[in-house]
């Protein structure tokens, strides 16, 4: 059982959460409290019926008393984590559902003030709930998780894919095309469909989020070395480990990777046993498309549904939940598998695993089985939401050329850029 969390541990946990580390949540938890208060006020005024995906969750909670009781307990325990109620927390399931209704029709707005940047609304809504004992159970409950996934995928993500979401793509102080946002996100490196036009010419908010990068800003750093393995994504090194086993206890603090769980039963998992895993971390400002690390032929493409808001289960509450949980999340979260058989002798199979974390967890592919890819070719992309990336290599095939990271600074590793060298064939 998880011990009750102290105020200091709650603050440390928030500061090290994935949303906070990736820049989707503000440095100050007080800003989340203010945002929660505003959201709850809007929810309490809401009189419309639930949107269809939220209605489905309401029906699930109505029909399943044990789950309903646990979610009610989670809500109450979350309120108890905030003595004096500095935030106006949801009081019951109906208010939580109405908050989710509001989220599904709202696009993230940019904020000039970093203290006000709440870009992950469900992470903010669940900020305190995820830190409770009941929350640990609720967010690992398959039925509850699947209902939330449907809300994110068929509700919020569908809205962010629609033209209605473009209202935040403007040059005003809270728009993603203003000067401050442009500089922060280095928009000069990216393809803007119609610079100066309404919405920048983007068809939706998600089209802006997973925008294409200009090739000259990600040149192939090893085009004359066919034995080089390139980074599939922008980000930073989380860690790389060797001698990865097929089965491991992913709940240990050292976070071993379990190939059986990571690869979801892939038929050639045995070829990776004893091999290497390289994991990296993408922040909100990073380029969110991913590319082929090796030349080869695509042998397998699969999307594995998984958890959304579950974090590393430990006896004591993990105060670095979002960053220390990344190895755990690579085993259990929604993720994609793209297995490439390298055409360079002795590299063998390379598995590219984009991992969705928290909001949406949307993994979309640009390749199919049988496609021949060259290093740097696009494999797929994330739509709006948190993300991580893992590469799995067969044993004894590569030597890494970038510095490793320590688990204590999992979000502060060496920077990575698409098409930059990260390893070479042994």
Residue, then its C-alpha position, 0 to 999 in steps of 0.5 A: x500500500x502507498x503511504x500517505x504523501x506529505x506536502x513536501x513530497x507532493x510538491x516534489x512529485x509535481x515538479x518532477x512529473x512528466x507534464x511539468x518536466x516536458x513543459x506542458x504544466x507550469x513551474x508553480x503548482x499554484x497556477x494549476x490550482x488557479x486553473x482547476x478553480x476556473x475549470x470547476x467553475x465552468x463545469x458547475x455552470x454547464x447545463x448541456x448533456x455530456x458529450x458522447x465519450x464522457x457519457x460512456x464513462x458516466x454509464x460505466x461508473x453508474x453500472x460498476x459500483x466498486x469502480x464508482x466507489x474507488x473513483x469517489x474515494x480518489x476524488x475525496x482523497x485528492x481534496x484532502x491533499x490540499x488543506x484549506x482547498x487552495x484550489x476548488x477541487x471537484x466534489x464528486x463524479x458528476x463535476x469530474x465528468x463535466x470538467x471532462x466535457x469542457x476539456x473535449x472542446x477546448x484547445x490549449x492556449x499559449x501563455x506569455x507568462x510561464x506560470x500560466x502554461x497549463x497545456x495538459x488539461x487532463x493531467x492538471x485535472x488529475x494532478x492531485x487524484x494521481x497522487x492518492x492511494x485510490x488513484x493508483x488503483x483507478x488509473x490502472x483499472x483497465x475499464x476506467x483507463x479505456x474510457x479515458x482513452x476513448x474520451x481523449x482519442x474520440x473526443x479531445x483528439x478529434x476536436x484538435x484534428x478539426x478546424x474548430x481547434x484553430x482559434x488558438x493559432x493566432x498572433x495575439x498574446x495567447x496565440x501559438x503564432x505570436x513572437x514569444x511562442x514562435x521563438x520558444x518553439x523555433x518556428x523558423x525551423x518548421x514548415x508554415x503552410x501560409x506564413x502571415x495567413x489566417x491560422x498560418x494555413x494550418x488545418x487544425x491545432x494538431x496539424x500545427x503540433x506535428x508540423x514538418x521540419x525544414x530538412x536543412x535544420x536536421x541534416x544527416x549527420x552520418x550520410x557517409x557512414x552506413x554503419x551509423x545509427x541515427x536518432x529517430x527523434x528530437x529530445x534528450x537521453x533518458x538512459x540506455x541499458x544492456x542485457x535486457x531480459x524477456x521478463x522482468x519486474x517493472x515495478x522495481x525502482x531500477x525500472x528494468x525493461x521487460x521485452x515481453x511487455x514492451x513488445x506486446x508479444x511480437x513473434x521475434x521477441x527472442x531475438x532481442x533478449x540480452x540486447x540493448x534499450x535506448x530511451x529518450x524524452x521529448x519535451x513540448x517544444x520538440x519536433x514530434x515526428x520520428x524517423x528511421x534510425x537505420x536503412x532497411x525493410x519494415x517487417x512489423x508495424x503495430x499500435x499497442x493500446x495501453x495505460x494513460x495516467x498510471x505511474x511507477x507503482x512503489x511502496x513509497x510514493x515516487x516523487x519523480x513520478x513522471x521522469x522515473x516512470x518512463x521505463x515503466x511507461x515504455x512497458x505499459x503505456x500506449x505505444x507503437x512498434x516499427x521493426x526494421x530489418x537493417x540492410x547493413x550486415x550484422x545490425x539485424x532487427x531494430x525496434x522503434x517504439x514511440x511511447x505515448x504518455x498522458x494526454x491523447x497518447x496518439x501514435x500514428x504511422x507513416x509506413x507499412x510492412x514491406x516498405x524500404x526505408x532509408x535513414x531519416x525517412x519518416x516513420x510516423x508522428x505523435x499528435x498532441x500529447x506527451x511522448x517518449x521514444x525507445x529503441x531496442x537492438x539485438x545483443x552485441x550489435x551496436x556501441x552507443x556514441x552519446x553519453x548515458x544518463x542517470x536515473x536521478x536526472x532522467x529529463x536532463x540528458x544529452x540533447x538529441x536531434x533527428x538524423x544525429x548519430x547516437x550509435x554505430x555498428x560494433 
